[in-house]
Amino acid sequence: MNINETKKVLNPEIRKELEKSKLKVLTNENDFLVKNLKKAG
């Protein structure tokens, strides 16, 4: 399913939750990368 199609279907409340979860995943990935960089450097 296309992301844009999904956004049209979702109500604003669900959309907010989705955006939060995406941000959370990105933050976790960034934390992981930073930790590995610190170990290497």
TINUFI-526471 format. One record per residue (C-alpha): residue in three letters; z, y, x. Coordinates in steps of 0.05 Angstrom, whole numbers, plus 5000, padded with zeros to 4 digits. Layout:
<sites>
ALAZYX...
</sites>
This chain:
<sites>
MET500050005000ASN498250695025ILE504251145043ASN501251725005GLU500551294942THR507751074949LYS510151794955LYS506751974889VAL510251404853LEU517251524880ASN522052004848PRO524952554892GLU531752204899ILE528651574928ARG524051984972LYS530052335002GLU533351675018LEU526951415050GLU526452035094LYS533751955115SER532751225133LYS526551395174LEU530551925211LYS536151435223VAL531350925253LEU528251455298THR535051685321ASN537150975338GLU530750865377ASN531751505415ASP538951325432PHE536550645457LEU531150975500VAL535951485529LYS541050945548ASN535550545583LEU533151165620LYS540251325643LYS541050605670ALA534450655707GLY535751345735
</sites>
